[in-house]
Structure formats: C-alpha cells, structure tokens
C-alpha cells in the first residue's frame, strides 16, 4: 500500500535490541476518541482498519496508518491527527495503558462475528499456537540483541549525554528539560519562555522486520517533503544538535528512531515546513546500518513465527462471517463520520 497525499504509514512500535518498545503513549495525549478492536488474527480487523481509513481519506481527512510490527504488511490501526480520532487493533499492539485522561473508548469484539462452536472445537489448538508465538517472539528479541546489537557499537553519538536525558525519547517527550545555567530574574524568565515555546515532539519507527530484510517506509513517508541528507562521521552529532535546537521552535516535530537502537534519531521531520533532515539517504538502508543480511538462525525464527501465525489466522478465518462483518463496517463508518462531524 503506497502513500498518497493525505495518508502516511509508519510503525508506532518496534522490536528492537532492547526489546519490544511502544511509542503509543507519546501519541495518546492528543487523542479524544479511540475505537479498540478485539479478536484473534484473521477476523478481519486489519482489513476493516484499512478500508475505513481509506474511506475517510477519500472524504478529505488526513489519515496516518500504523503498521503491525509483528506483521508489517498488516495494519495495526490508524489515527486522524487533526481530529484526535484513532482506531487500534488491540491484538497487534502492546497492552494498552492509557495516559490521556478524557479519552472516549469504544471496544468492538469481533468474536460476535465468529461461529463460537467452531472456535470452541479449536480452543486447545489456539492456546498451543498462541504460546508458541509468544515463545518465538521472545526468542526473536534475544536473537536480535545478540546478532544485530553489535552493529550499534560504532553508531553511538560521540557527545556524551547526561543521565537525565538518555531516555527522554522513550519516556514522555514533553518532559525534555531546559537547563538553568545562570541565576537571576532574566535567565529564569528566558527559561520559562523557552518551556512555553517548546515544540511537541512525536517519535516513530519507519522500518519493519521481515524475512527478506527491513521494510523501509521512509521513501514514501517523505514523498511530500524537501529533504536535507547529512553525510559523514559527524552526522549523528549534527542530528542530535538540530533536534535539541529545534525543540524550542514551538511547533510539531516528528522524529524517526533507529529500529534497533531507539535512543538514536535517524531523521527529523518538520510537517509544518515540509522539511525533513535525514541521516544519509532515506532510501539507502546502508546509511542507517541496516543492510546486513540476516543470519539463517534469525530467518528461521521469523519464518516459524509467520508459519504459526498463518495457522492461527486460518482457524479464525474459518469461523468468521465476513458478510456480517461487511454489514457492520458500514454502520461503524457512519458512526465515525458522525463523531467527526460533531468535533
């Protein structure tokens, strides 16, 4: 699914050398209403997300799609940023822990479209496959850390960061502190002004792990942006400096994180200025250190995970009534449109 005007694709979560990391909490504070889809793989949640998202796009709304980290070809959700409305597949994202007071949630259980008798007959097999998938995900994270973690050694910015700043990207990005280096009324007032002007910083991932290597969404994500590509040994330092200066501009800034090392920023996007600053060429995985072929062991784990997932999907697809789901989709779309029109 290619990007076109008004629609973007990215990952709100990542399977990194530091484990499974969700960036959703950084996005949730701007959300007002969320539709949360419940149900097993193969019940049509990803298709519903895609179809409704495209319907909204055709009606003039700007839509951001979240890709599934576990299955990069599938949709894990979408958000209409300007309207604060989102839809998520609860089975494709990490456990949801809301950090945005006042968010209105609607939970939709896709089991109502399934033949309960068929699923009950397959219950023991479903549990076995789900346990296998969890074990394989744990194995995958361990293998990523072991095999690809060594690639990060030469990619750490030379300028050391103070302890309080190390994890600001992964925590609440609004807590980035402005240091008070002097005393007296003017420096205090200046720092207070900087805090008021500080940009809203939202992090994303643009690379997904597949059997054939990394799926790179960056070229499509940046289609409508002017690009400044930085090269050389000081690139990471330069991007780090630009980000820390830009966070005082008082505008929305989007940062793209390295899929293996989420403490490393590989791109900075200024949506209001249609400008992107990038580490090397966004189309060239080598510039981000992602061109190394996966080992046979890592590929085997990925293939096994996909195989068991396909098996689980087949069980649910055999039990789902897609006719009922199609009818419900129209009702759900109308409900969402009513929500949007009342904003």
Secondary structure, 3 states (H helix, E strand, C coil): CCCCCCEEEEECEEEECCEEEECHHHHHCCCCEEEEEECCCCCCHHHHHHHHHHHHHHCCCCEEEEECCCCCCCEEEEEECCCCEEEEECCCCCCCCCCCCCCEEEEEEHHHHECHHHHHHCHHHHHHHHHHHHHHHHHHHHHHHHHCHHHHHHHCCCCCCCHHHCCCCCCCHHHCCCCCCCCCHHHHHHHHHHHHHCCEEEEEECEEEECCEEEECHHHHCCCCEEEEECCCCHHHHHHHHHHHHCCCCCEEEEEECCCCCCCEEEEEEHHHCEEEEECCCCCHHHHCCCCCCCHHHHHHHHHHHHHHHHHHHHHHHHECHHHHHHHHHHHHHHHHHHHHCC
